[in-house]
Amino acid sequence: MASPKPTPCSFSEEFLQVARRVIRQRTATVQTVQRFRLALLLHEQPTFSNAMAAEVVGISPRQVQRWRQRWSAGDCSVADREGRGRKAAFSPGGSGHRKGHRL
């Protein structure tokens, strides 16, 4: 069974310039660099399948699919959305009952 056609993404020149600049920075996070690399790859090779793009960038095909959908809907950012992911079960700097008690 053939995979579905990739969702087309369209990026502004300003976004692409930021992407090119950020992937050269040593201070950018790995996730940010991967996302910008994906955007640049999809701009240059829009017919790449999710699996092909995932292999080049080093992320899962499902992540490629999610970013493609988000970008094709017009949300051209690489920041995580609020409310995503598991919430912390404790506060690392909070007042735990063992705080200050060491062996």
Contacts in CASP RR format, 6 or more apart in sequence:
PFRMAT RR
TARGET T0000
AUTHOR 0000-0000-0000
METHOD contacts of the structure
MODEL  1
MASPKPTPCSFSEEFLQVARRVIRQRTATVQTVQRFRLALLLHEQPTFSN
AMAAEVVGISPRQVQRWRQRWSAGDCSVADREGRGRKAAFSPGGSGHRKG
HRL
3 49 0 8 1.000
3 50 0 8 1.000
3 51 0 8 1.000
6 42 0 8 1.000
6 46 0 8 1.000
6 47 0 8 1.000
6 48 0 8 1.000
6 49 0 8 1.000
6 50 0 8 1.000
6 68 0 8 1.000
7 65 0 8 1.000
7 68 0 8 1.000
7 69 0 8 1.000
7 72 0 8 1.000
8 46 0 8 1.000
8 72 0 8 1.000
9 39 0 8 1.000
9 42 0 8 1.000
9 43 0 8 1.000
9 46 0 8 1.000
9 68 0 8 1.000
9 71 0 8 1.000
9 72 0 8 1.000
10 71 0 8 1.000
10 72 0 8 1.000
10 74 0 8 1.000
11 19 0 8 1.000
11 39 0 8 1.000
11 43 0 8 1.000
11 71 0 8 1.000
11 76 0 8 1.000
12 76 0 8 1.000
15 39 0 8 1.000
15 76 0 8 1.000
16 39 0 8 1.000
16 40 0 8 1.000
16 43 0 8 1.000
18 36 0 8 1.000
19 36 0 8 1.000
19 37 0 8 1.000
19 39 0 8 1.000
19 40 0 8 1.000
20 40 0 8 1.000
22 28 0 8 1.000
22 32 0 8 1.000
22 33 0 8 1.000
22 36 0 8 1.000
23 33 0 8 1.000
23 36 0 8 1.000
23 37 0 8 1.000
23 40 0 8 1.000
28 36 0 8 1.000
31 78 0 8 1.000
32 78 0 8 1.000
34 57 0 8 1.000
34 58 0 8 1.000
34 59 0 8 1.000
35 67 0 8 1.000
35 78 0 8 1.000
36 78 0 8 1.000
37 56 0 8 1.000
37 57 0 8 1.000
38 53 0 8 1.000
38 57 0 8 1.000
38 59 0 8 1.000
38 64 0 8 1.000
38 67 0 8 1.000
39 67 0 8 1.000
39 71 0 8 1.000
39 76 0 8 1.000
39 78 0 8 1.000
41 48 0 8 1.000
41 53 0 8 1.000
41 56 0 8 1.000
41 57 0 8 1.000
42 48 0 8 1.000
42 53 0 8 1.000
42 68 0 8 1.000
42 71 0 8 1.000
45 53 0 8 1.000
48 56 0 8 1.000
49 61 0 8 1.000
50 61 0 8 1.000
50 62 0 8 1.000
50 64 0 8 1.000
50 65 0 8 1.000
50 68 0 8 1.000
51 61 0 8 1.000
51 64 0 8 1.000
53 61 0 8 1.000
53 64 0 8 1.000
54 60 0 8 1.000
54 61 0 8 1.000
54 63 0 8 1.000
54 64 0 8 1.000
57 64 0 8 1.000
END
